Amino acid sequence: MKFKMKLPAEKQFYVQNGPVLESGIALKKALEQKEISKEAFDFHIKNGDFTKWVDQVLLEPVLAKKIGKLKSQSGILKKIKEHIK
């Protein structure tokens, strides 16, 4: 499962005006700790960035499909937690 692996810099997710996510677990922690501003989150949701990264970089197409239509940080966090149980 690539979700938990630390990725090389060129594969990491650079949140607009926010943290650099080096793994899927880093995304989970950033959502839990509210490190991603609403503006940055909305920007990435509008562009489908989280979904693309989870699908194409983390190679988690099932999770990507589950979060693809979600619009809230709490909703995405819930799906991530369910996925990594």
C-alpha positions in Angstrom: 0.0 0.0 0.0 1.7 3.2 -1.2 -0.6 5.2 1.0 1.7 4.9 4.0 5.0 5.2 2.1 7.1 8.4 2.2 7.2 9.7 -1.4 10.1 11.4 -3.1 9.9 15.2 -3.3 8.6 15.2 -6.9 5.7 13.0 -6.0 4.7 14.8 -2.8 1.6 17.0 -2.6 2.2 20.7 -2.2 -0.9 22.2 -0.6 -1.5 25.8 -1.8 -0.1 28.1 1.0 0.1 25.0 3.3 2.0 21.9 4.2 3.8 19.5 1.9 2.3 16.1 2.1 4.9 13.3 1.8 2.4 10.5 2.1 -1.2 9.6 2.4 -0.8 9.4 6.1 0.5 13.0 6.0 -2.8 14.0 4.3 -4.8 12.2 7.0 -2.8 14.1 9.7 -3.1 17.4 8.0 -6.9 17.0 7.8 -7.1 15.9 11.5 -5.0 18.8 12.7 -6.8 21.3 10.4 -3.5 22.3 8.8 -5.2 23.0 5.4 -7.0 26.3 5.1 -10.6 26.3 3.8 -9.4 28.4 0.8 -6.6 25.9 -0.1 -8.8 22.9 0.5 -11.6 24.4 -1.8 -9.0 25.2 -4.5 -7.7 21.7 -4.5 -11.2 20.2 -4.4 -12.3 22.3 -7.3 -9.4 21.1 -9.4 -9.7 17.5 -8.3 -6.1 17.6 -7.0 -6.6 15.3 -4.0 -8.4 12.7 -6.0 -5.8 12.7 -8.8 -2.9 12.5 -6.3 -4.5 9.6 -4.4 -5.3 7.8 -7.6 -2.2 8.4 -9.8 0.6 8.9 -7.2 -0.6 6.9 -4.2 -2.1 4.3 -6.5 -5.3 4.0 -4.5 -8.0 4.1 -7.1 -10.7 2.7 -4.8 -10.1 5.5 -2.2 -9.8 8.1 -5.0 -13.2 7.1 -6.2 -14.7 7.4 -2.7 -13.3 10.8 -2.1 -13.8 12.2 -5.6 -17.3 13.5 -5.0 -16.7 14.8 -1.4 -16.5 18.5 -0.7 -15.6 18.5 3.0 -12.4 17.9 4.9 -14.3 15.8 7.5 -15.8 13.7 4.7 -12.5 13.0 3.1 -10.9 12.3 6.5 -13.7 9.8 7.3 -13.1 7.9 4.0 -9.3 7.8 4.6 -9.8 6.4 8.1 -12.2 3.7 6.8 -9.7 2.8 4.0 -6.7 2.3 6.2 -8.3 0.3 9.0 
